[in-house]
């Protein structure tokens, strides 16, 4: 059963897949909780307010979130935030909960990426996330979306149960790793040089064993350009491999063509990324655990696992 909430009204329209019949449920039947909150998209809400709400929602975590507005705007750009597809629950003028989403992307099978979901502590256990999801789904379907995807830490049992109750399923497992010492480089006749994003092929099957997650994909690099270092090795005009790292040391991509692996190119590119970032460590966020080659390479280079996440998906019909 899919639930849709309109922006302009608190009237709920519930569509029953089994019978193909629409039922209208008036405001009075939503009960006292629903009457206290208003669902709105984010088109008229300033980034500063959204940032404050996100920080407040995660203020009681073991490591509280403390994003600056500048960092929040970078987060929005990197992950494809769409104000039209993102929704908040308002109590008066105050944000009580949010569901930040991107628009559906062809590059990801017309799935839309969920940047973050949160509820401020005083408003939890009131079903706000489910109401927000209804609003998100309604808008996504208008945009031709085939579903949603998000990530959740595998030890967050409560969040996983909640998403599964909403219809999400575990699609794949992703690793987060950290490299704390400069990698050794192999002596080669050629060195990595700066690349333009236009030099990276759109068909990357020969380079990637699995596709990057949205915050590491081509669209993310494009959105944050020129705020990243993109370096590659070319021989006689042919691109053999490349790497991309953000200024904070987060590596978005590391790719070597299958035909030239195990020849030291990966280590050489990795060291170049380390030097370009100028940080005391590199992080690798959302490495697919099924990508045996890249996981083996990173572990051999000295990277240590920090945590794992599930990529979860919800398919719409």
N, C-alpha and C positions, 0 to 999 in steps of 0.2 A: 504494500500500500504506500503510495507516494503522497506527500502532503505539501501543498503549495500555499504560501502566504503572499498576498499582494502588498505592494508598497503603500498604496493609498488607503487601505482599509484593513481593519482587524478582522474582517469576515474571512473565514477559513473555507477553502474549497478542497474537499477531499475526493480524490479519484480512486475508485475501486477497480483494480485491474481485472478482477474475476468477472465482473458484470458489466464493465464499461459504462457505469452510471455515475453521474455527478450528484453529490449531496452538498447542500449548503448548510453550514452550521453558523448561526448568528452569534454575535458578540456575547450575549448573555450566557451561552452554553460553554464558552471558553473558561468561565469561572473567574474567581478573584485574581488569580495569578496573572492570567492573560490581560486582564483589565488594567493592571498596574504598569504594563510595559507597552511601548510602541515600537514596531519594527520598521526600520528605515534603511535605505541604501546609504552609501558613504559619499555621494556626490556633493553634498553640502556640508561635509564635516572636514574641518582643517586637519592636516597631518599632525599638528601639535596635539590635538585632542585625541586622535587615534593612538599616537605614541604614548600619551599619558595613561590611556586605558589599558594598553598592552602591558606597560610596566606595572600598573596596579594589579592586573590579573595574575601576574606571576611574582608578586611582591613577597608572598609567603612561601616560596619555594626554597629548597636548601641553598641554592645560589640564586638570589633574587635578580630579576632582569632589570637592568638600568640602562636602557638605550637612550642616547641623546636624540634630538630631533633629526640631526644630520645623519646619524647612523640609521635611524628609522626610515628616512627617505631613501637611503642606499638599499636597505632591506626591501623596500617597495619596488625599486627599480630592478634589482637583481632577480626578484622572484615574480615579477610580472603582475603587480597589484593592479586590480581594476576596481575603481570606485563604484562603477555600475553593477558589478557582480559581487561586491562585498556588502555585508549588512551588519547593523548593530541593533541591540535592544536598548531602548532608551527609557529611563524612568524620569519623567520630567525632561530636563535638558541634560541629564547625566547618563553617560554610557555605562550600562550594566553588564553587557556581554557583546562579543563580536565574533564574526566569521569572515576573515579576510580571504578573498579568492581572486584568482586571475580569470581571464577569459579563456574559452576553449581554444586549444592550439592544434593545428593540423600536425605539427611536428610530434605531438604526443597522442596521436590517435583521436583528436578532438576531445581529449580529457582536459579538464580545468584544474589547475594546481591550487590547493588550499595552502596559503602562506602560514596562517595561524588561527587557532580557535581558542578563545578564553572567556572566562566569566570572573568578574570581580568577586572577592571572597564573600561579601554580604549578600550576593545574589545567586549563590550556587544552590543546586538541588531544586530548581524551580522549572526545569524543562526548557530553559532559554536556548540552549544549543540546538535542541531539536526544532524549535520554532525558527531559529535562524537558518538551519539547514533547509527547511521548507521554502523559505524565501530565496535562498541561494539556488536551489534546484529549479524553482519556477523561472528565475532569470536565466539560468544556464540553458534551460530547454528552449527559451525564446531565441537564444544565440546558437542553437544547433549543437549543444554539447552532448557528448555521449557518456559523460560521467565525470567524477571527481577523483583526485588522488591527493594523498597527504602522507606525512611521515610521523611516526610516534615511536618513542624509545621503548624497546621491547620489555623493559622492566616496569613500565607504567601500566600495570594491569587494569586499573580503573578506567583509564582513557581507552584502552584497547577494547574492553567490554562495552563501553559506551558507543564507540564507533561501530563495533560489530552489531550492536542492537539497532543501530541506524541503517544497517545494510552494507557496511564496508566489509571487505575481506582482505586477508593478508596476501599481497601479491608477490613480494620478494623481500629479502633481508639485506640491509645495507650496513656497512661498517664505517666507523669514524676512526681514523688513525692519526698519530702524531709522530713526526720525525724531529728529534731533538738535537741531532748532531749533523754537521755538514756532510753530505754524501761524497764518497770518493768518486773521482771521474776517471774514465779510461782515456788514454791518449789516442786521439783520432786525427785524421788528416783534415777534418773540417769541424767547425765550431758552430753552435747555435747562434742565429742572428735574429733581429727583430722581424716580426711578420705583421702584415695587415690582415684583418679578419677575412677580407675578400680572398686571401690566398689559401684559406682553409677550405678543403673540399666539402660540399654539401652532402655528398655520399661518403660516409665514413666507415662503412662496413669492413673495409680492409684494415682499418686502424683500431676500432673499438670492438671489444668482445661483447660488451653490453652498452646500451645507450646511457649517457649521463642523465642524472635527474635534472629537473627544470632549473634549479639554481646554479647548475654547472654547465648548462647547454649553450648552444650558439646564441640563442636569444638573450640569455643573461649576459654573456660577454658583450654583445652588441649594446645592450641597455646601459652597461657600466663603462663602455668605451669613452675616453681612453684610460679609465682608472683601473688598468690591469697591465700586466706584462705578458706579451705573447711572443714566444721565441720558438724557432724551428730550425731544423737542419735540412738544407737543400743541396742536392748534388746534380749539376748539369740541368738545373731548372726543375728537377723533380723533388717534390716534398717527401722526405722520408719519415719525419716525425715532428711533433711539436708539443709544447707545454704552455699552460696559461696559469698565472698566479695573481691573486688579488693583493693589494698593498699590505693587508694584514697577515699574509703568509698562507692563506687558504688556497690550495691548488684546485683549480676548476677542472683542468684537463691535462692528461699526460698520455700521449698517443705515439706509438711507433708502428709502422706498417709491418704486417706479419712476415713479409718476405725478407726483412732486414733485422729481425729481433735476434737477441743474444749476441750482438756485436758491439755492445757498449753504448749505443745511441741513447738508450733510456737513462742510464746513469749520467751521461754527459748533459742531457737536457735537464735532468733533476738538479744537478749541481748549478746549472745556469739559472734555474728558477730560484734556488736558494740565494744566490748572489744578487739576483734582481730584486727580490723581496726585501733583503736586508734585515730580516727578522732572526730571532734566535731559535725558531722552529718553523716547520711547515705542517699544515694540517690537511688531511684528505677526508672530505665530508661526503658520505654516501657512496662508498665503493661497493658495488654489488658483490656479495659474498660468493656468487657463482662464477665470477671472473677470476679463474684460478691463476692466470698468467700475471695479471696486475697485482693481485694480492701477494703472490709469491715474490714478485719483484720488490714490492714495498717492504715486506718483512725482511727480505735479504738485505735491503738498504738500511735496515734498523728501525723502521717504523713500528710503533706499538699501538695496539688497539685501545681506544678509550671507551667506546660503547657501540651498541648496535641499535638499529632502528628497523621497524617494519615500514615498507611502503604499502599503504592500504589504498584500495580502490573501491569506488561505488559506481556501478554501471547503471545508466538510465535507459529506459525503454520508450 
